[in-house]
Amino acid sequence: MVKQICTHSGSFHADESLAVYMLRLLPEYKDAKLVRSRDPKDWEESDIVVDVGAQYDGVKYFDHHQREFMETFSSDFHTKLSSAGLVYKHFGKRIIKSILGDVSEEDLDVLYLRVYKQFVEALDANDNGISKYDIKDDMGIKARFNDNAISIPGIISGMNPSWNGDSSAENFDKCFLKASAFIGSAFVTLVEGYGNSWLPAKSLVKEAVLNRKSCYESGEIVILEQFCPWKEHLYEIEKELGIQGQTKFILFVDSSNSWRVSTVPVSSGSFEFRRGLPKALRGLRDEQLSEASGVPGCVFIHAAGFIGGAKTKEAVLQLAKMGLEQQ
């Protein structure tokens, strides 16, 4: 028998738009009938009910509007869940596997948490009226501009029929399906990116960190033989291995097939680095830099000392070593 998903009628929001789309990624709900209704009879006749019904049991009912509701993703989070978070909490791992195919349990645990933190939690907060900041604008923080219209919840809200347009139930349903497809596509793209790009990058960075002492005995220089996004992974891997703060330089090949030497920020998003490239060489380029450093094949060192380039791996390795040796 065809299963039935029910959510509320009328104006829709980002959370139930995504919740319905995620459910339809599961085999049992792939061809499910969607009913948008506030009639308890329709709830009773449905197999799963999201964002309506004032009940949450983790089996059929996934609503968060009841006064006593205080569910969070886990004890590590404080953000109250919306219907999107509830569906993701209970079905998230299966949803990820439906998008990516076979995933190891270890990788699935990583992706399950990552996708919630980077995508779903913000929707939960928005729908529950939870501010990103502890201090409100009128208490000292003033936003430079308004980005509500380009946020995903803002875009979904704008997909509702206009007040002076066609306000029929049929048109609301049509607009809801459009909104659900929009946010669902963004969600799938995000999961695919993390599963097919972000996670493999972590494996490359970890391998390079584990082999770090083969290029420099102190282990302060890490060589990536293949470029990949490394900064965020590096901090996590250092923590896993108990070597926080040890890596000072990362060497990698850039898109032009030249080599780069990058400093490591003291923390993610910081402009302060753990160890900079030699001060006497900053701002120099090409032959002038090669002559001043005594390293052939140099291309540049940025004036701020956080990155440099050369034609060979050996050259950038020498620049990194000079950075470590400077007082």
Secondary structure, 3 states (H helix, E strand, C coil): CCCEEEECCCCCCHHHHHHHHHHCCCHHHCCCEEEECCCHHHHHHCCEEECCCCCECCCCEECCCCCCCCCECCCCCCCECCHHHHHHHHHHHHHHHHHHCCCCHHHHHHHHHHHHHHHHHHHHHHHCCCCCCCCCHHHCCCCCCCCHHHCHHHHHHHCCCCCCCCCCHHHHHHHHHHHHHHHHHHHHHHHHHHHHHHHHHHHHHHHHHHCHHHCCCCCCEEEECCCCCCHHHHHHHHHHHCCCCCCCEEEEECCCCCEEEEECECCCCCCCECCCCCHHHCCCEHHHHHHHHCCCCEEEECCCCCEEEECCHHHHHHHHHHHHHCC
